[in-house]
Amino acid sequence: MPTDHAELLRAADLRVTAPRLAVLAEVEAHPHATAEEIRRLVKERLGTVSTQAVYDVLHALTDVRLLRRIEPDGSPGRFELFREDNHHHVVCRTCGDIGDVPCAVGHAPCLTASDDHGFSIDAAEVVYWGTCPACRTQS
């Protein structure tokens, strides 16, 4: 079922605008895209939009948790829809491809820190690093 982006914006008390709708649509269609990739896609979709407008929208939507920004080491920030599912990511060291990984199985092991320093932990971010099948085949 497609996401109702206009409803997401209204629920976050944000005005529904063409750039915001376009950014949400492109991030949903291209999870883990960089800001530059999203800017290019939004410009193709709308015909005209400033680079600053797209970056402002990405920032605003991340602030209200409609988008999630992930920053694998050595990579520009990547964006995906915020789903509150506490999933993790696998990143190829060779080509930078990123995939989603559901939380580890069992009793919330990804939320159990060996030392929580008194924090009440409600989410964890784990990045698994390796080599994707395509890059392994090329080696």
ROMARTI-812017 format. One record per atom (N, C-alpha, C): residue in three letters; residue number from 1; x negated, y negated, z. Coordinates in pm, 1 decimal. Layout:
<recs>
> ALA  NUM  X  Y  Z
...
</recs>
This chain:
<recs>
> MET  1  -85.1  117.9  0.0
> MET  1  0.0  0.0  0.0
> MET  1  -89.9  -124.6  0.0
> PRO  2  -67.4  -218.5  -90.8
> PRO  2  -149.2  -339.6  -96.0
> PRO  2  -128.0  -426.4  28.6
> THR  3  -231.9  -496.6  63.6
> THR  3  -227.6  -585.8  178.3
> THR  3  -155.1  -714.3  140.4
> ASP  4  -68.5  -764.4  228.5
> ASP  4  -1.1  -892.8  206.1
> ASP  4  -93.1  -1002.1  258.6
> HIS  5  -175.8  -1055.3  168.7
> HIS  5  -275.0  -1153.9  209.1
> HIS  5  -211.3  -1282.9  259.5
> ALA  6  -101.8  -1323.9  199.7
> ALA  6  -33.6  -1445.9  244.1
> ALA  6  13.4  -1429.1  388.8
> GLU  7  66.1  -1313.0  421.9
> GLU  7  112.7  -1287.8  557.8
> GLU  7  -4.6  -1286.6  656.5
> LEU  8  -118.1  -1229.7  614.5
> LEU  8  -236.8  -1231.7  700.5
> LEU  8  -277.9  -1374.9  732.9
> LEU  9  -277.7  -1461.0  631.0
> LEU  9  -314.7  -1601.4  651.8
> LEU  9  -217.2  -1670.6  746.2
> ARG  10  -88.1  -1649.6  724.3
> ARG  10  12.6  -1712.8  811.4
> ARG  10  -2.0  -1664.9  955.9
> ALA  11  -25.8  -1536.5  973.4
> ALA  11  -40.4  -1480.5  1108.0
> ALA  11  -162.8  -1539.2  1179.5
> ALA  12  -262.2  -1581.0  1101.4
> ALA  12  -382.4  -1642.8  1158.7
> ALA  12  -368.7  -1794.5  1167.3
> ASP  13  -247.9  -1846.5  1141.9
> ASP  13  -220.3  -1990.7  1144.1
> ASP  13  -304.9  -2067.8  1043.2
> LEU  14  -327.1  -2005.4  927.7
> LEU  14  -399.1  -2072.1  819.4
> LEU  14  -302.7  -2097.3  703.2
> ARG  15  -324.2  -2209.8  636.0
> ARG  15  -243.5  -2238.8  517.6
> ARG  15  -274.4  -2135.9  409.1
> VAL  16  -172.6  -2102.7  333.4
> VAL  16  -189.2  -2011.6  220.1
> VAL  16  -232.9  -2094.4  100.8
> THR  17  -358.0  -2074.2  55.3
> THR  17  -410.7  -2147.8  -58.7
> THR  17  -463.2  -2049.0  -161.5
> ALA  18  -472.8  -2093.6  -284.4
> ALA  18  -523.2  -2006.9  -391.4
> ALA  18  -664.7  -1956.5  -362.5
> PRO  19  -757.7  -2042.0  -316.7
> PRO  19  -891.5  -1988.9  -287.0
> PRO  19  -891.7  -1884.5  -174.7
> ARG  20  -812.6  -1905.1  -71.6
> ARG  20  -807.4  -1806.9  38.4
> ARG  20  -748.7  -1674.7  -10.7
> LEU  21  -640.9  -1682.4  -88.4
> LEU  21  -581.1  -1560.2  -141.8
> LEU  21  -678.2  -1487.9  -234.3
> ALA  22  -749.9  -1563.8  -317.5
> ALA  22  -844.8  -1503.5  -410.8
> ALA  22  -960.6  -1437.2  -336.6
> VAL  23  -1012.8  -1502.7  -232.6
> VAL  23  -1122.0  -1443.6  -154.9
> VAL  23  -1075.7  -1314.4  -89.8
> LEU  24  -959.3  -1315.0  -26.4
> LEU  24  -908.3  -1193.0  37.0
> LEU  24  -889.6  -1080.9  -65.0
> ALA  25  -834.9  -1113.4  -180.9
> ALA  25  -812.6  -1012.3  -284.9
> ALA  25  -945.1  -954.2  -334.1
> GLU  26  -1043.6  -1039.6  -355.7
> GLU  26  -1171.7  -991.4  -407.3
> GLU  26  -1248.8  -912.2  -302.1
> VAL  27  -1242.1  -953.2  -176.9
> VAL  27  -1309.3  -877.0  -71.7
> VAL  27  -1242.6  -740.9  -55.4
> GLU  28  -1111.2  -737.8  -64.6
> GLU  28  -1042.3  -608.9  -54.6
> GLU  28  -1078.7  -518.7  -172.4
> ALA  29  -1087.7  -575.7  -291.5
> ALA  29  -1120.3  -497.9  -411.2
> ALA  29  -1268.3  -459.2  -417.1
> HIS  30  -1354.4  -539.1  -352.9
> HIS  30  -1499.1  -515.8  -358.8
> HIS  30  -1558.7  -521.6  -217.3
> PRO  31  -1527.3  -422.7  -132.9
> PRO  31  -1581.6  -426.2  2.6
> PRO  31  -1734.1  -423.3  -0.3
> HIS  32  -1793.3  -492.5  90.9
> HIS  32  -1938.5  -502.6  107.9
> HIS  32  -2002.9  -592.6  3.7
> ALA  33  -1924.4  -675.5  -63.2
> ALA  33  -1979.2  -771.3  -159.7
> ALA  33  -2048.6  -884.6  -85.7
> THR  34  -2149.0  -942.8  -150.0
> THR  34  -2218.1  -1058.5  -93.2
> THR  34  -2135.0  -1183.7  -118.6
> ALA  35  -2168.9  -1290.3  -50.5
> ALA  35  -2099.8  -1417.8  -71.7
> ALA  35  -2111.8  -1460.8  -217.8
> GLU  36  -2227.7  -1442.9  -275.7
> GLU  36  -2248.3  -1482.4  -415.7
> GLU  36  -2162.6  -1398.5  -510.2
> GLU  37  -2153.2  -1268.9  -483.8
> GLU  37  -2066.8  -1183.4  -566.7
> GLU  37  -1920.6  -1226.5  -552.9
> ILE  38  -1878.5  -1256.4  -431.7
> ILE  38  -1740.2  -1300.7  -409.0
> ILE  38  -1716.0  -1433.9  -478.2
> ARG  39  -1811.5  -1524.5  -471.3
> ARG  39  -1797.3  -1654.1  -538.6
> ARG  39  -1776.8  -1635.8  -688.7
> ARG  40  -1857.6  -1548.0  -748.6
> ARG  40  -1846.1  -1522.1  -892.4
> ARG  40  -1709.6  -1461.5  -927.4
> LEU  41  -1665.3  -1365.4  -849.2
> LEU  41  -1536.8  -1300.2  -873.5
> LEU  41  -1419.7  -1396.7  -856.2
> VAL  42  -1426.0  -1480.3  -752.5
> VAL  42  -1319.9  -1578.3  -728.1
> VAL  42  -1315.5  -1679.7  -841.4
> LYS  43  -1431.8  -1721.6  -887.8
> LYS  43  -1436.5  -1817.2  -999.1
> LYS  43  -1375.8  -1755.8  -1125.3
> GLU  44  -1405.5  -1628.5  -1151.1
> GLU  44  -1344.7  -1558.6  -1265.2
> GLU  44  -1193.2  -1551.9  -1249.7
> ARG  45  -1147.4  -1528.6  -1128.3
> ARG  45  -1003.9  -1514.3  -1101.7
> ARG  45  -931.2  -1648.0  -1114.7
> LEU  46  -988.6  -1754.2  -1057.5
> LEU  46  -919.9  -1883.3  -1051.9
> LEU  46  -957.7  -1976.9  -1166.7
> GLY  47  -1069.9  -1951.3  -1229.6
> GLY  47  -1113.2  -2039.7  -1336.7
> GLY  47  -1200.2  -2153.1  -1286.4
> THR  48  -1158.8  -2216.9  -1181.5
> THR  48  -1239.1  -2325.3  -1125.9
> THR  48  -1226.6  -2325.3  -974.1
> VAL  49  -1341.3  -2321.4  -911.6
> VAL  49  -1349.2  -2331.7  -766.3
> VAL  49  -1494.7  -2362.6  -733.3
> SER  50  -1515.2  -2447.9  -636.4
> SER  50  -1652.7  -2484.9  -603.0
> SER  50  -1717.5  -2376.3  -517.6
> THR  51  -1847.4  -2369.4  -528.4
> THR  51  -1924.0  -2276.2  -445.5
> THR  51  -1899.3  -2306.0  -298.4
> GLN  52  -1899.7  -2433.9  -262.2
> GLN  52  -1877.8  -2472.7  -122.6
> GLN  52  -1741.5  -2428.0  -72.8
> ALA  53  -1639.6  -2437.9  -158.5
> ALA  53  -1504.9  -2395.5  -118.0
> ALA  53  -1502.6  -2246.9  -84.1
> VAL  54  -1567.3  -2165.4  -165.7
> VAL  54  -1569.1  -2021.3  -140.3
> VAL  54  -1644.1  -1991.8  -10.5
> TYR  55  -1757.9  -2056.3  9.5
> TYR  55  -1833.1  -2034.8  133.4
> TYR  55  -1753.8  -2082.4  255.2
> ASP  56  -1682.7  -2193.3  242.4
> ASP  56  -1598.6  -2242.4  351.9
> ASP  56  -1487.4  -2142.6  384.2
> VAL  57  -1426.7  -2086.2  280.3
> VAL  57  -1320.1  -1987.7  300.6
> VAL  57  -1377.4  -1863.1  368.7
> LEU  58  -1491.6  -1814.2  321.8
> LEU  58  -1553.1  -1696.9  385.4
> LEU  58  -1578.5  -1722.6  533.1
> HIS  59  -1630.2  -1840.0  563.5
> HIS  59  -1658.3  -1875.9  702.9
> HIS  59  -1529.0  -1882.0  785.4
> ALA  60  -1427.4  -1949.1  732.0
> ALA  60  -1300.6  -1964.0  804.3
> ALA  60  -1232.9  -1828.8  827.2
> LEU  61  -1233.4  -1743.4  726.3
> LEU  61  -1167.1  -1613.5  738.9
> LEU  61  -1244.3  -1520.1  831.9
> THR  62  -1374.9  -1537.2  838.5
> THR  62  -1454.8  -1459.1  933.2
> THR  62  -1428.9  -1508.4  1075.6
> ASP  63  -1418.0  -1640.5  1092.3
> ASP  63  -1391.9  -1696.7  1225.4
> ASP  63  -1261.8  -1646.5  1285.7
> VAL  64  -1157.9  -1628.1  1202.9
> VAL  64  -1028.3  -1582.4  1254.2
> VAL  64  -1012.6  -1430.3  1244.9
> ARG  65  -1122.1  -1362.6  1212.9
> ARG  65  -1128.4  -1216.1  1208.7
> ARG  65  -1036.9  -1154.4  1105.0
> LEU  66  -1020.8  -1222.5  992.3
> LEU  66  -956.4  -1158.4  877.4
> LEU  66  -1062.5  -1087.8  793.5
> LEU  67  -1185.0  -1140.2  799.8
> LEU  67  -1298.9  -1077.6  734.2
> LEU  67  -1402.1  -1040.1  839.1
> ARG  68  -1479.6  -941.6  806.0
> ARG  68  -1592.7  -899.7  889.9
> ARG  68  -1718.3  -916.6  806.3
> ARG  69  -1818.3  -979.2  863.0
> ARG  69  -1947.2  -997.0  796.1
> ARG  69  -2044.3  -896.7  854.9
> ILE  70  -2104.5  -818.4  769.1
> ILE  70  -2208.1  -725.3  813.3
> ILE  70  -2339.6  -771.1  752.2
> GLU  71  -2448.3  -749.6  824.4
> GLU  71  -2578.7  -797.0  778.4
> GLU  71  -2683.4  -688.4  794.7
> PRO  72  -2683.7  -591.4  701.1
> PRO  72  -2788.8  -489.8  708.2
> PRO  72  -2926.5  -555.1  691.8
> ASP  73  -3023.1  -507.0  765.3
> ASP  73  -3158.2  -561.8  760.9
> ASP  73  -3208.7  -568.5  616.4
> GLY  74  -3258.9  -684.9  578.3
> GLY  74  -3314.7  -702.1  444.8
> GLY  74  -3212.7  -729.3  337.0
> SER  75  -3087.7  -747.1  374.3
> SER  75  -2980.5  -769.0  277.5
> SER  75  -2907.9  -897.9  311.7
> PRO  76  -2856.3  -966.9  210.2
> PRO  76  -2771.0  -1081.7  242.8
> PRO  76  -2645.0  -1032.1  313.3
> GLY  77  -2575.9  -1122.7  381.1
> GLY  77  -2451.2  -1086.4  447.3
> GLY  77  -2353.5  -1026.5  348.2
> ARG  78  -2278.7  -929.9  393.3
> ARG  78  -2176.3  -862.7  312.2
> ARG  78  -2042.9  -879.5  384.2
> PHE  79  -1934.8  -879.0  307.8
> PHE  79  -1803.1  -902.2  365.7
> PHE  79  -1708.1  -787.0  335.8
> GLU  80  -1619.4  -762.0  432.0
> GLU  80  -1512.4  -664.1  416.3
> GLU  80  -1393.6  -712.7  497.3
> LEU  81  -1274.8  -659.6  466.2
> LEU  81  -1158.0  -694.8  545.8
> LEU  81  -1177.4  -641.7  686.5
> PHE  82  -1137.4  -719.8  784.3
> PHE  82  -1146.0  -678.6  923.7
> PHE  82  -1027.7  -588.2  952.0
> ARG  83  -1052.7  -464.0  988.2
> ARG  83  -946.2  -364.9  1007.0
> ARG  83  -929.0  -319.0  1151.0
> GLU  84  -1013.9  -364.2  1242.4
> GLU  84  -1008.9  -321.6  1382.6
> GLU  84  -1015.4  -170.5  1397.5
> ASP  85  -1090.1  -103.7  1307.8
> ASP  85  -1101.3  41.4  1315.5
> ASP  85  -1237.4  87.0  1366.0
> ASN  86  -1324.7  -8.1  1398.0
> ASN  86  -1457.2  20.8  1452.0
> ASN  86  -1534.7  122.0  1368.5
> HIS  87  -1527.5  107.9  1235.7
> HIS  87  -1607.8  195.4  1151.2
> HIS  87  -1750.1  141.7  1140.9
> HIS  88  -1838.1  225.4  1091.5
> HIS  88  -1979.0  191.6  1080.6
> HIS  88  -2019.7  195.8  933.8
> HIS  89  -2149.2  184.0  905.9
> HIS  89  -2195.9  178.3  767.5
> HIS  89  -2319.6  263.9  747.8
> VAL  90  -2333.3  316.0  626.2
> VAL  90  -2453.0  385.3  582.7
> VAL  90  -2511.1  301.8  469.3
> VAL  91  -2642.2  277.5  474.6
> VAL  91  -2708.1  190.0  377.6
> VAL  91  -2824.9  264.6  313.9
> CYS  92  -2831.5  258.4  180.9
> CYS  92  -2943.0  319.4  109.0
> CYS  92  -3064.1  226.6  115.7
> ARG  93  -3176.5  278.2  161.3
> ARG  93  -3299.2  199.3  170.4
> ARG  93  -3354.0  161.9  32.6
> THR  94  -3317.0  237.1  -69.6
> THR  94  -3372.6  214.3  -202.5
> THR  94  -3291.8  112.0  -281.4
> CYS  95  -3162.0  135.2  -297.0
> CYS  95  -3080.4  47.4  -382.7
> CYS  95  -2991.0  -48.4  -305.2
> GLY  96  -2975.9  -27.9  -173.9
> GLY  96  -2893.1  -116.1  -93.2
> GLY  96  -2745.5  -81.9  -93.1
> ASP  97  -2706.8  27.0  -159.2
> ASP  97  -2565.9  67.2  -160.6
> ASP  97  -2517.4  87.5  -17.1
> ILE  98  -2392.5  48.4  8.7
> ILE  98  -2334.9  57.2  143.5
> ILE  98  -2206.4  137.2  137.8
> GLY  99  -2187.6  225.4  234.0
> GLY  99  -2064.0  301.0  245.6
> GLY  99  -2010.2  293.9  386.4
> ASP  100  -1880.0  313.0  400.5
> ASP  100  -1816.2  314.5  532.1
> ASP  100  -1830.3  452.2  595.1
> VAL  101  -1848.4  453.8  726.2
> VAL  101  -1857.4  576.4  803.2
> VAL  101  -1760.8  563.1  920.6
> PRO  102  -1663.7  654.4  932.8
> PRO  102  -1574.8  647.1  1049.3
> PRO  102  -1654.9  665.0  1177.6
> CYS  103  -1597.8  622.3  1286.8
> CYS  103  -1663.1  637.1  1416.5
> CYS  103  -1696.9  784.8  1438.6
> ALA  104  -1804.7  811.0  1509.4
> ALA  104  -1845.5  947.7  1538.3
> ALA  104  -1733.4  1021.5  1611.2
> VAL  105  -1728.2  1151.2  1594.1
> VAL  105  -1621.4  1231.0  1652.9
> VAL  105  -1644.6  1251.0  1802.3
> GLY  106  -1538.3  1287.7  1871.9
> GLY  106  -1547.5  1313.3  2015.1
> GLY  106  -1485.4  1200.4  2094.9
> HIS  107  -1515.0  1197.2  2221.8
> HIS  107  -1457.4  1098.5  2312.2
> HIS  107  -1529.5  964.9  2300.1
> ALA  108  -1488.0  882.9  2207.3
> ALA  108  -1539.7  747.3  2185.8
> ALA  108  -1689.9  734.3  2211.2
> PRO  109  -1770.9  824.2  2152.5
> PRO  109  -1914.5  816.6  2180.5
> PRO  109  -1977.3  687.8  2128.8
> CYS  110  -1919.9  630.9  2024.9
> CYS  110  -1980.4  509.2  1971.5
> CYS  110  -1950.5  388.8  2060.4
> LEU  111  -1868.1  405.7  2161.2
> LEU  111  -1840.8  296.6  2254.7
> LEU  111  -1905.1  319.9  2390.6
> THR  112  -1976.3  429.2  2405.2
> THR  112  -2037.9  460.6  2532.7
> THR  112  -2186.0  424.6  2526.1
> ALA  113  -2221.1  313.2  2587.1
> ALA  113  -2361.2  269.6  2589.8
> ALA  113  -2432.6  333.9  2707.2
> SER  114  -2560.0  362.2  2690.7
> SER  114  -2635.6  421.4  2801.5
> SER  114  -2649.4  321.8  2916.8
> ASP  115  -2649.6  191.4  2885.5
> ASP  115  -2651.3  86.7  2987.5
> ASP  115  -2568.3  -29.7  2933.1
> ASP  116  -2450.2  -49.5  2988.2
> ASP  116  -2360.7  -153.7  2935.5
> ASP  116  -2387.7  -292.0  2994.9
> HIS  117  -2483.4  -302.1  3087.4
> HIS  117  -2520.2  -430.1  3149.4
> HIS  117  -2399.3  -504.0  3207.2
> GLY  118  -2297.7  -428.6  3247.7
> GLY  118  -2179.2  -488.1  3307.3
> GLY  118  -2074.4  -533.9  3207.2
> PHE  119  -2102.4  -518.0  3078.5
> PHE  119  -2006.8  -559.7  2975.2
> PHE  119  -1891.8  -460.8  2965.5
> SER  120  -1775.7  -509.5  2931.0
> SER  120  -1663.1  -424.6  2893.8
> SER  120  -1669.1  -412.1  2741.6
> ILE  121  -1721.0  -301.3  2692.2
> ILE  121  -1746.9  -283.9  2549.4
> ILE  121  -1619.6  -241.6  2477.9
> ASP  122  -1585.4  -313.8  2368.8
> ASP  122  -1465.5  -279.7  2292.2
> ASP  122  -1495.7  -246.0  2146.9
> ALA  123  -1619.1  -261.2  2103.4
> ALA  123  -1656.5  -225.8  1966.5
> ALA  123  -1805.8  -200.6  1961.5
> ALA  124  -1846.8  -126.6  1859.8
> ALA  124  -1988.5  -99.4  1839.3
> ALA  124  -2017.6  -109.9  1690.5
> GLU  125  -2136.9  -154.8  1656.6
> GLU  125  -2179.6  -160.4  1517.0
> GLU  125  -2301.3  -71.2  1502.1
> VAL  126  -2287.4  29.0  1418.6
> VAL  126  -2395.3  122.9  1394.2
> VAL  126  -2425.8  120.1  1245.3
> VAL  127  -2553.1  116.2  1210.6
> VAL  127  -2593.3  124.1  1071.3
> VAL  127  -2681.7  247.3  1055.9
> TYR  128  -2638.9  337.3  970.6
> TYR  128  -2717.4  455.2  938.1
> TYR  128  -2798.0  422.5  812.5
> TRP  129  -2927.3  447.9  814.5
> TRP  129  -3015.4  419.7  701.7
> TRP  129  -3059.5  550.4  638.8
> GLY  130  -3069.2  551.1  507.8
> GLY  130  -3114.4  669.4  437.3
> GLY  130  -3129.2  642.0  290.2
> THR  131  -3121.9  747.5  210.9
> THR  131  -3132.3  736.8  65.3
> THR  131  -3007.6  799.1  5.2
> CYS  132  -2941.3  723.2  -81.3
> CYS  132  -2816.4  771.1  -142.0
> CYS  132  -2845.8  883.1  -242.7
> PRO  133  -2744.1  961.6  -279.8
> PRO  133  -2765.2  1072.8  -373.9
> PRO  133  -2823.3  1027.0  -508.7
> ALA  134  -2779.3  913.0  -561.1
> ALA  134  -2830.0  867.2  -690.5
> ALA  134  -2978.7  836.5  -683.1
> CYS  135  -3022.6  770.5  -577.1
> CYS  135  -3165.1  736.8  -561.8
> CYS  135  -3248.7  862.0  -535.0
> ARG  136  -3194.5  959.0  -461.2
> ARG  136  -3266.1  1085.2  -436.5
> ARG  136  -3287.5  1159.5  -567.4
> THR  137  -3187.0  1156.2  -655.9
> THR  137  -3196.3  1224.1  -785.1
> THR  137  -3304.6  1161.8  -871.5
> GLN  138  -3318.3  1030.2  -863.6
> GLN  138  -3417.9  957.9  -944.3
> GLN  138  -3559.6  978.8  -895.1
> SER  139  -3575.0  1018.2  -768.3
> SER  139  -3709.6  1032.3  -710.5
> SER  139  -3779.6  1153.8  -761.9
</recs>
